[in-house]
Amino acid sequence: MDKTPVLIGIGLKDEDCPPKGSFAVYMLIKSKKQLFIAKNSGHVVLPGWNEEVFKFFAPYLPKRVKPNYYKNNNNKNRDKGKREIL
């Protein structure tokens, strides 16, 4: 069983991804889950969505991160994709 937390945002006026399908997917999820419903929104970034994302996922994020540099700390050799938890 997957334990990945899932947050689903639904705009009840969404014609591209009808809410019926989103609700069906939500019901199949067995891990921690939450619905964010915007009654008057279509297929857009939902009002308040960014705040909900942060609140929902904050417990799973590290407190601080810093770039992970190679030993010589030369910008040309920097690995931009990796992060190290402090």
DRENDO-548042 format. One record per atom (N, C-alpha, C): x, y, z. Coordinates in steps of 0.1 Angstrom, whole numbers, padded with zeros to 4 digits, always signed. Layout:
<recs>
XYZ...
</recs>
This chain:
<recs>
+0008-0012+0000+0000+0000+0000+0009+0012+0000+0006+0022-0009+0013+0034-0010+0009+0043+0002+0019+0050+0008+0017+0059+0019+0019+0073+0016+0020+0076+0003+0022+0090-0002+0010+0098+0001+0011+0110+0007+0000+0118+0010-0005+0125-0003-0018+0127-0005-0023+0132-0017-0033+0143-0014-0031+0155-0021-0040+0166-0020-0046+0168-0034-0059+0168-0035-0066+0170-0048-0074+0183-0047-0072+0191-0057-0080+0204-0059-0090+0202-0069-0103+0206-0066-0114+0204-0076-0121+0217-0077-0122+0222-0090-0131+0233-0093-0144+0227-0097-0155+0230-0091-0168+0224-0094-0173+0228-0108-0168+0239-0113-0172+0243-0127-0161+0239-0137-0153+0230-0134-0142+0225-0143-0148+0217-0154-0147+0221-0167-0152+0213-0178-0141+0205-0184-0128+0208-0181-0117+0200-0187-0115+0187-0179-0116+0188-0166-0115+0176-0157-0127+0176-0148-0138+0170-0153-0150+0171-0145-0149+0166-0131-0155+0172-0121-0154+0169-0107-0157+0154-0104-0167+0149-0112-0171+0135-0110-0159+0125-0111-0150+0127-0120-0138+0119-0122-0128+0121-0111-0127+0134-0106-0117+0137-0095-0122+0130-0082-0135+0131-0080-0141+0124-0068-0139+0109-0068-0140+0103-0080-0138+0089-0082-0124+0085-0078-0114+0093-0083-0100+0090-0080-0098+0092-0065-0103+0102-0059-0101+0105-0045-0106+0093-0037-0117+0087-0040-0123+0076-0033-0114+0063-0034-0106+0062-0044-0097+0051-0045-0084+0052-0037-0080+0064-0033-0068+0066-0026-0069+0061-0012-0059+0053-0008-0058+0047+0005-0049+0054+0015-0041+0062+0010-0031+0069+0019-0038+0082+0024-0031+0090+0033-0036+0102+0038-0040+0111+0026-0052+0116+0026-0057+0124+0015-0066+0136+0020-0067+0145+0011-0075+0157+0014-0081+0163+0001-0093+0167+0001-0099+0174-0010-0100+0189-0007-0096+0196-0017-0098+0211-0017-0108+0215-0028-0119+0219-0024-0130+0222-0033-0133+0237-0035-0133+0242-0047-0136+0256-0050-0149+0256-0058-0160+0260-0052-0173+0259-0058-0175+0267-0071-0169+0278-0072-0171+0287-0083-0159+0287-0093-0150+0277-0093-0139+0277-0102-0139+0266-0112-0133+0269-0123-0132+0260-0134-0118+0254-0134-0112+0252-0146-0099+0246-0147-0088+0256-0146-0086+0261-0134-0076+0272-0131-0069+0269-0118-0059+0277-0115-0053+0276-0101-0063+0281-0092-0068+0272-0083-0079+0276-0074-0075+0286-0064-0084+0295-0061-0082+0305-0050-0079+0298-0037-0068+0302-0031-0064+0296-0018-0056+0283-0020-0053+0279-0032-0047+0266-0034-0033+0265-0029-0025+0276-0031-0011+0276-0027-0010+0274-0012-0018+0281-0004-0018+0280+0010-0022+0266+0015-0032+0260+0008-0036+0246+0012-0025+0236+0009-0018+0238-0002-0006+0229-0005+0004+0230+0006+0008+0242+0010+0018+0244+0020+0013+0237+0033+0001+0240+0037-0004+0235+0050-0004+0219+0050-0009+0214+0039-0010+0199+0038+0004+0192+0038+0013+0198+0030+0026+0191+0028+0037+0195+0038+0035+0206+0045+0045+0211+0054+0050+0201+0064+0042+0192+0070+0048+0182+0079+0057+0172+0073+0057+0171+0060+0065+0161+0052+0078+0167+0047+0080+0181+0048+0091+0187+0043+0102+0189+0053+0115+0189+0049+0126+0192+0058+0125+0207+0063+0130+0209+0075+0129+0223+0081+0137+0233+0073+0149+0229+0068+0158+0238+0060+0166+0229+0050+0169+0235+0039+0177+0228+0029+0188+0238+0024+0199+0233+0020+0210+0241+0014+0215+0234+0002+0221+0241-0007+0227+0235-0019+0238+0226-0015+0239+0214-0022+0249+0204-0020+0260+0207-0030+0271+0213-0026+0282+0216-0035+0293+0205-0035+0300+0204-0046+0312+0195-0047+0322+0200-0037+0332+0192-0034+0342+0195-0024+0349+0208-0027+0352+0211-0039+0359+0224-0042+0350+0236-0042+0337+0234-0041+0327+0244-0040+0328+0254-0052+0333+0249-0064+0334+0257-0076+0321+0257-0083+0316+0269-0086+0303+0271-0092+0301+0263-0105+0312+0261-0113+0311+0253-0125+0308+0239-0122+0312+0234-0111+0311+0220-0107+0299+0218-0098+0291+0228-0096+0280+0227-0086+0269+0217-0092+0264+0209-0083+0253+0200-0087+0240+0207-0082+0233+0214-0092+0221+0222-0089+0209+0214-0085+0209+0201-0088+0197+0193-0086+0196+0187-0072+0207+0186-0065+0207+0179-0052+0206+0189-0040+0200+0185-0030+0198+0193-0018+0202+0185-0006+0208+0191+0004+0212+0185+0016+0203+0190+0028+0198+0181+0036+0190+0185+0047+0199+0189+0059+0197+0201+0065+0205+0205+0076+0201+0200+0089
</recs>
